[in-house]
């Protein structure tokens, strides 16, 4: 034990709903969690992963159009394969019966 305090948690957000990203960024910031970036597209998320160090990805389960193959779940699986050091937190605000 060195007595060092850990730095703030660094997270990246992935949601195609811009307003939701704003709410999450604000709430996480109030909790002392540093949001390093926000992506609204798969391409943006992959660029963020390559460019900025962070320890947790916060992903919306459903992202993009129904024709797209990349959902939040697919991105989580991609992260597990390519960046297993990044933790994943998934959420959804779907209010629908399936």
Phi and psi in radians as a Rosetta constraint file:
Dihedral C 1 N 2 CA 2 C 2 CIRCULARHARMONIC -1.672 0.35
Dihedral N 2 CA 2 C 2 N 3 CIRCULARHARMONIC -0.197 0.35
Dihedral C 2 N 3 CA 3 C 3 CIRCULARHARMONIC 1.423 0.35
Dihedral N 3 CA 3 C 3 N 4 CIRCULARHARMONIC 0.063 0.35
Dihedral C 3 N 4 CA 4 C 4 CIRCULARHARMONIC -1.271 0.35
Dihedral N 4 CA 4 C 4 N 5 CIRCULARHARMONIC 2.444 0.35
Dihedral C 4 N 5 CA 5 C 5 CIRCULARHARMONIC -1.498 0.35
Dihedral N 5 CA 5 C 5 N 6 CIRCULARHARMONIC 2.370 0.35
Dihedral C 5 N 6 CA 6 C 6 CIRCULARHARMONIC -1.190 0.35
Dihedral N 6 CA 6 C 6 N 7 CIRCULARHARMONIC 2.648 0.35
Dihedral C 6 N 7 CA 7 C 7 CIRCULARHARMONIC -1.276 0.35
Dihedral N 7 CA 7 C 7 N 8 CIRCULARHARMONIC 3.078 0.35
Dihedral C 7 N 8 CA 8 C 8 CIRCULARHARMONIC -1.129 0.35
Dihedral N 8 CA 8 C 8 N 9 CIRCULARHARMONIC 2.643 0.35
Dihedral C 8 N 9 CA 9 C 9 CIRCULARHARMONIC -1.186 0.35
Dihedral N 9 CA 9 C 9 N 10 CIRCULARHARMONIC 2.317 0.35
Dihedral C 9 N 10 CA 10 C 10 CIRCULARHARMONIC -1.906 0.35
Dihedral N 10 CA 10 C 10 N 11 CIRCULARHARMONIC 2.116 0.35
Dihedral C 10 N 11 CA 11 C 11 CIRCULARHARMONIC -2.181 0.35
Dihedral N 11 CA 11 C 11 N 12 CIRCULARHARMONIC 2.720 0.35
Dihedral C 11 N 12 CA 12 C 12 CIRCULARHARMONIC -2.077 0.35
Dihedral N 12 CA 12 C 12 N 13 CIRCULARHARMONIC 2.421 0.35
Dihedral C 12 N 13 CA 13 C 13 CIRCULARHARMONIC -1.822 0.35
Dihedral N 13 CA 13 C 13 N 14 CIRCULARHARMONIC 2.467 0.35
Dihedral C 13 N 14 CA 14 C 14 CIRCULARHARMONIC -2.354 0.35
Dihedral N 14 CA 14 C 14 N 15 CIRCULARHARMONIC 1.882 0.35
Dihedral C 14 N 15 CA 15 C 15 CIRCULARHARMONIC -2.761 0.35
Dihedral N 15 CA 15 C 15 N 16 CIRCULARHARMONIC 2.433 0.35
Dihedral C 15 N 16 CA 16 C 16 CIRCULARHARMONIC -1.534 0.35
Dihedral N 16 CA 16 C 16 N 17 CIRCULARHARMONIC 0.081 0.35
Dihedral C 16 N 17 CA 17 C 17 CIRCULARHARMONIC -1.793 0.35
Dihedral N 17 CA 17 C 17 N 18 CIRCULARHARMONIC 1.755 0.35
Dihedral C 17 N 18 CA 18 C 18 CIRCULARHARMONIC -0.958 0.35
Dihedral N 18 CA 18 C 18 N 19 CIRCULARHARMONIC -0.707 0.35
Dihedral C 18 N 19 CA 19 C 19 CIRCULARHARMONIC -1.114 0.35
Dihedral N 19 CA 19 C 19 N 20 CIRCULARHARMONIC -0.724 0.35
Dihedral C 19 N 20 CA 20 C 20 CIRCULARHARMONIC -1.056 0.35
Dihedral N 20 CA 20 C 20 N 21 CIRCULARHARMONIC -0.726 0.35
Dihedral C 20 N 21 CA 21 C 21 CIRCULARHARMONIC -1.033 0.35
Dihedral N 21 CA 21 C 21 N 22 CIRCULARHARMONIC -0.711 0.35
Dihedral C 21 N 22 CA 22 C 22 CIRCULARHARMONIC -1.118 0.35
Dihedral N 22 CA 22 C 22 N 23 CIRCULARHARMONIC -0.781 0.35
Dihedral C 22 N 23 CA 23 C 23 CIRCULARHARMONIC -1.074 0.35
Dihedral N 23 CA 23 C 23 N 24 CIRCULARHARMONIC -0.846 0.35
Dihedral C 23 N 24 CA 24 C 24 CIRCULARHARMONIC -1.072 0.35
Dihedral N 24 CA 24 C 24 N 25 CIRCULARHARMONIC -0.787 0.35
Dihedral C 24 N 25 CA 25 C 25 CIRCULARHARMONIC -1.018 0.35
Dihedral N 25 CA 25 C 25 N 26 CIRCULARHARMONIC -0.801 0.35
Dihedral C 25 N 26 CA 26 C 26 CIRCULARHARMONIC -1.124 0.35
Dihedral N 26 CA 26 C 26 N 27 CIRCULARHARMONIC -0.817 0.35
Dihedral C 26 N 27 CA 27 C 27 CIRCULARHARMONIC -1.160 0.35
Dihedral N 27 CA 27 C 27 N 28 CIRCULARHARMONIC -0.722 0.35
Dihedral C 27 N 28 CA 28 C 28 CIRCULARHARMONIC -1.135 0.35
Dihedral N 28 CA 28 C 28 N 29 CIRCULARHARMONIC -0.718 0.35
Dihedral C 28 N 29 CA 29 C 29 CIRCULARHARMONIC -1.056 0.35
Dihedral N 29 CA 29 C 29 N 30 CIRCULARHARMONIC -0.712 0.35
Dihedral C 29 N 30 CA 30 C 30 CIRCULARHARMONIC -1.091 0.35
Dihedral N 30 CA 30 C 30 N 31 CIRCULARHARMONIC -0.495 0.35
Dihedral C 30 N 31 CA 31 C 31 CIRCULARHARMONIC -1.519 0.35
Dihedral N 31 CA 31 C 31 N 32 CIRCULARHARMONIC 0.064 0.35
Dihedral C 31 N 32 CA 32 C 32 CIRCULARHARMONIC 1.463 0.35
Dihedral N 32 CA 32 C 32 N 33 CIRCULARHARMONIC 0.269 0.35
Dihedral C 32 N 33 CA 33 C 33 CIRCULARHARMONIC -1.739 0.35
Dihedral N 33 CA 33 C 33 N 34 CIRCULARHARMONIC 2.240 0.35
Dihedral C 33 N 34 CA 34 C 34 CIRCULARHARMONIC -1.566 0.35
Dihedral N 34 CA 34 C 34 N 35 CIRCULARHARMONIC 2.050 0.35
Dihedral C 34 N 35 CA 35 C 35 CIRCULARHARMONIC -1.538 0.35
Dihedral N 35 CA 35 C 35 N 36 CIRCULARHARMONIC 1.968 0.35
Dihedral C 35 N 36 CA 36 C 36 CIRCULARHARMONIC -1.449 0.35
Dihedral N 36 CA 36 C 36 N 37 CIRCULARHARMONIC -0.355 0.35
Dihedral C 36 N 37 CA 37 C 37 CIRCULARHARMONIC 3.135 0.35
Dihedral N 37 CA 37 C 37 N 38 CIRCULARHARMONIC 2.842 0.35
Dihedral C 37 N 38 CA 38 C 38 CIRCULARHARMONIC -2.274 0.35
Dihedral N 38 CA 38 C 38 N 39 CIRCULARHARMONIC 2.356 0.35
Dihedral C 38 N 39 CA 39 C 39 CIRCULARHARMONIC -2.182 0.35
Dihedral N 39 CA 39 C 39 N 40 CIRCULARHARMONIC 2.445 0.35
Dihedral C 39 N 40 CA 40 C 40 CIRCULARHARMONIC -1.953 0.35
Dihedral N 40 CA 40 C 40 N 41 CIRCULARHARMONIC -0.083 0.35
Dihedral C 40 N 41 CA 41 C 41 CIRCULARHARMONIC -2.334 0.35
Dihedral N 41 CA 41 C 41 N 42 CIRCULARHARMONIC 2.826 0.35
Dihedral C 41 N 42 CA 42 C 42 CIRCULARHARMONIC -1.069 0.35
Dihedral N 42 CA 42 C 42 N 43 CIRCULARHARMONIC -0.774 0.35
Dihedral C 42 N 43 CA 43 C 43 CIRCULARHARMONIC -1.018 0.35
Dihedral N 43 CA 43 C 43 N 44 CIRCULARHARMONIC -0.765 0.35
Dihedral C 43 N 44 CA 44 C 44 CIRCULARHARMONIC -1.093 0.35
Dihedral N 44 CA 44 C 44 N 45 CIRCULARHARMONIC -0.694 0.35
Dihedral C 44 N 45 CA 45 C 45 CIRCULARHARMONIC -1.173 0.35
Dihedral N 45 CA 45 C 45 N 46 CIRCULARHARMONIC -0.722 0.35
Dihedral C 45 N 46 CA 46 C 46 CIRCULARHARMONIC -1.155 0.35
Dihedral N 46 CA 46 C 46 N 47 CIRCULARHARMONIC -0.649 0.35
Dihedral C 46 N 47 CA 47 C 47 CIRCULARHARMONIC -1.133 0.35
Dihedral N 47 CA 47 C 47 N 48 CIRCULARHARMONIC -0.727 0.35
Dihedral C 47 N 48 CA 48 C 48 CIRCULARHARMONIC -1.081 0.35
Dihedral N 48 CA 48 C 48 N 49 CIRCULARHARMONIC -0.759 0.35
Dihedral C 48 N 49 CA 49 C 49 CIRCULARHARMONIC -1.058 0.35
Dihedral N 49 CA 49 C 49 N 50 CIRCULARHARMONIC -0.690 0.35
Dihedral C 49 N 50 CA 50 C 50 CIRCULARHARMONIC -1.316 0.35
Dihedral N 50 CA 50 C 50 N 51 CIRCULARHARMONIC -0.483 0.35
Dihedral C 50 N 51 CA 51 C 51 CIRCULARHARMONIC -1.766 0.35
Dihedral N 51 CA 51 C 51 N 52 CIRCULARHARMONIC -0.491 0.35
Dihedral C 51 N 52 CA 52 C 52 CIRCULARHARMONIC -2.241 0.35
Dihedral N 52 CA 52 C 52 N 53 CIRCULARHARMONIC 2.242 0.35
Dihedral C 52 N 53 CA 53 C 53 CIRCULARHARMONIC -1.298 0.35
Dihedral N 53 CA 53 C 53 N 54 CIRCULARHARMONIC 2.355 0.35
Dihedral C 53 N 54 CA 54 C 54 CIRCULARHARMONIC -2.713 0.35
Dihedral N 54 CA 54 C 54 N 55 CIRCULARHARMONIC 2.867 0.35
Dihedral C 54 N 55 CA 55 C 55 CIRCULARHARMONIC -1.924 0.35
Dihedral N 55 CA 55 C 55 N 56 CIRCULARHARMONIC -0.294 0.35
Dihedral C 55 N 56 CA 56 C 56 CIRCULARHARMONIC -2.413 0.35
Dihedral N 56 CA 56 C 56 N 57 CIRCULARHARMONIC 2.356 0.35
Dihedral C 56 N 57 CA 57 C 57 CIRCULARHARMONIC -1.840 0.35
Dihedral N 57 CA 57 C 57 N 58 CIRCULARHARMONIC 2.232 0.35
Dihedral C 57 N 58 CA 58 C 58 CIRCULARHARMONIC -1.817 0.35
Dihedral N 58 CA 58 C 58 N 59 CIRCULARHARMONIC 1.980 0.35
Dihedral C 58 N 59 CA 59 C 59 CIRCULARHARMONIC -2.083 0.35
Dihedral N 59 CA 59 C 59 N 60 CIRCULARHARMONIC 2.382 0.35
Dihedral C 59 N 60 CA 60 C 60 CIRCULARHARMONIC -1.351 0.35
Dihedral N 60 CA 60 C 60 N 61 CIRCULARHARMONIC 2.407 0.35
Dihedral C 60 N 61 CA 61 C 61 CIRCULARHARMONIC -1.068 0.35
Dihedral N 61 CA 61 C 61 N 62 CIRCULARHARMONIC -0.747 0.35
Dihedral C 61 N 62 CA 62 C 62 CIRCULARHARMONIC -1.942 0.35
Dihedral N 62 CA 62 C 62 N 63 CIRCULARHARMONIC 2.069 0.35
Dihedral C 62 N 63 CA 63 C 63 CIRCULARHARMONIC -2.348 0.35
Dihedral N 63 CA 63 C 63 N 64 CIRCULARHARMONIC 2.413 0.35
Dihedral C 63 N 64 CA 64 C 64 CIRCULARHARMONIC 1.429 0.35
Dihedral N 64 CA 64 C 64 N 65 CIRCULARHARMONIC -3.021 0.35
Dihedral C 64 N 65 CA 65 C 65 CIRCULARHARMONIC -1.399 0.35
Dihedral N 65 CA 65 C 65 N 66 CIRCULARHARMONIC 2.879 0.35
Dihedral C 65 N 66 CA 66 C 66 CIRCULARHARMONIC -1.165 0.35
Dihedral N 66 CA 66 C 66 N 67 CIRCULARHARMONIC -0.329 0.35
Dihedral C 66 N 67 CA 67 C 67 CIRCULARHARMONIC -1.370 0.35
Dihedral N 67 CA 67 C 67 N 68 CIRCULARHARMONIC -0.365 0.35
Dihedral C 67 N 68 CA 68 C 68 CIRCULARHARMONIC -1.291 0.35
Dihedral N 68 CA 68 C 68 N 69 CIRCULARHARMONIC 2.497 0.35
Dihedral C 68 N 69 CA 69 C 69 CIRCULARHARMONIC -1.498 0.35
Dihedral N 69 CA 69 C 69 N 70 CIRCULARHARMONIC -0.301 0.35
Dihedral C 69 N 70 CA 70 C 70 CIRCULARHARMONIC -1.650 0.35
Dihedral N 70 CA 70 C 70 N 71 CIRCULARHARMONIC 1.896 0.35
Dihedral C 70 N 71 CA 71 C 71 CIRCULARHARMONIC -1.875 0.35
Dihedral N 71 CA 71 C 71 N 72 CIRCULARHARMONIC 3.063 0.35
Dihedral C 71 N 72 CA 72 C 72 CIRCULARHARMONIC -0.985 0.35
Dihedral N 72 CA 72 C 72 N 73 CIRCULARHARMONIC -0.643 0.35
Dihedral C 72 N 73 CA 73 C 73 CIRCULARHARMONIC -1.116 0.35
Dihedral N 73 CA 73 C 73 N 74 CIRCULARHARMONIC -0.753 0.35
Dihedral C 73 N 74 CA 74 C 74 CIRCULARHARMONIC -1.097 0.35
Dihedral N 74 CA 74 C 74 N 75 CIRCULARHARMONIC -0.680 0.35
Dihedral C 74 N 75 CA 75 C 75 CIRCULARHARMONIC -1.151 0.35
Dihedral N 75 CA 75 C 75 N 76 CIRCULARHARMONIC -0.706 0.35
Dihedral C 75 N 76 CA 76 C 76 CIRCULARHARMONIC -1.032 0.35
Dihedral N 76 CA 76 C 76 N 77 CIRCULARHARMONIC -0.767 0.35
Dihedral C 76 N 77 CA 77 C 77 CIRCULARHARMONIC -1.136 0.35
Dihedral N 77 CA 77 C 77 N 78 CIRCULARHARMONIC -0.682 0.35
Dihedral C 77 N 78 CA 78 C 78 CIRCULARHARMONIC -1.085 0.35
Dihedral N 78 CA 78 C 78 N 79 CIRCULARHARMONIC -0.753 0.35
Dihedral C 78 N 79 CA 79 C 79 CIRCULARHARMONIC -1.095 0.35
Dihedral N 79 CA 79 C 79 N 80 CIRCULARHARMONIC -0.739 0.35
Dihedral C 79 N 80 CA 80 C 80 CIRCULARHARMONIC -1.018 0.35
Dihedral N 80 CA 80 C 80 N 81 CIRCULARHARMONIC -0.647 0.35
Dihedral C 80 N 81 CA 81 C 81 CIRCULARHARMONIC -1.360 0.35
Dihedral N 81 CA 81 C 81 N 82 CIRCULARHARMONIC -0.818 0.35
Dihedral C 81 N 82 CA 82 C 82 CIRCULARHARMONIC -1.654 0.35
Dihedral N 82 CA 82 C 82 N 83 CIRCULARHARMONIC -0.449 0.35
Dihedral C 82 N 83 CA 83 C 83 CIRCULARHARMONIC -2.469 0.35
Dihedral N 83 CA 83 C 83 N 84 CIRCULARHARMONIC 1.193 0.35
Dihedral C 83 N 84 CA 84 C 84 CIRCULARHARMONIC -1.128 0.35
Dihedral N 84 CA 84 C 84 N 85 CIRCULARHARMONIC -0.206 0.35
Dihedral C 84 N 85 CA 85 C 85 CIRCULARHARMONIC -1.340 0.35
Dihedral N 85 CA 85 C 85 N 86 CIRCULARHARMONIC -0.215 0.35
Dihedral C 85 N 86 CA 86 C 86 CIRCULARHARMONIC -1.648 0.35
Dihedral N 86 CA 86 C 86 N 87 CIRCULARHARMONIC 2.170 0.35
Dihedral C 86 N 87 CA 87 C 87 CIRCULARHARMONIC -1.319 0.35
Dihedral N 87 CA 87 C 87 N 88 CIRCULARHARMONIC 2.754 0.35
Dihedral C 87 N 88 CA 88 C 88 CIRCULARHARMONIC -2.239 0.35
Dihedral N 88 CA 88 C 88 N 89 CIRCULARHARMONIC 2.265 0.35
Dihedral C 88 N 89 CA 89 C 89 CIRCULARHARMONIC -2.123 0.35
Dihedral N 89 CA 89 C 89 N 90 CIRCULARHARMONIC 2.136 0.35
Dihedral C 89 N 90 CA 90 C 90 CIRCULARHARMONIC -1.927 0.35
Dihedral N 90 CA 90 C 90 N 91 CIRCULARHARMONIC 2.570 0.35
Dihedral C 90 N 91 CA 91 C 91 CIRCULARHARMONIC -2.517 0.35
Dihedral N 91 CA 91 C 91 N 92 CIRCULARHARMONIC 2.963 0.35
Dihedral C 91 N 92 CA 92 C 92 CIRCULARHARMONIC -2.693 0.35
Dihedral N 92 CA 92 C 92 N 93 CIRCULARHARMONIC 2.680 0.35
Dihedral C 92 N 93 CA 93 C 93 CIRCULARHARMONIC -2.119 0.35
Dihedral N 93 CA 93 C 93 N 94 CIRCULARHARMONIC 0.453 0.35
Dihedral C 93 N 94 CA 94 C 94 CIRCULARHARMONIC -1.198 0.35
Dihedral N 94 CA 94 C 94 N 95 CIRCULARHARMONIC 2.211 0.35
Dihedral C 94 N 95 CA 95 C 95 CIRCULARHARMONIC -2.114 0.35
Dihedral N 95 CA 95 C 95 N 96 CIRCULARHARMONIC 1.328 0.35
Dihedral C 95 N 96 CA 96 C 96 CIRCULARHARMONIC -2.650 0.35
Dihedral N 96 CA 96 C 96 N 97 CIRCULARHARMONIC 2.673 0.35
Dihedral C 96 N 97 CA 97 C 97 CIRCULARHARMONIC -1.692 0.35
Dihedral N 97 CA 97 C 97 N 98 CIRCULARHARMONIC 2.336 0.35
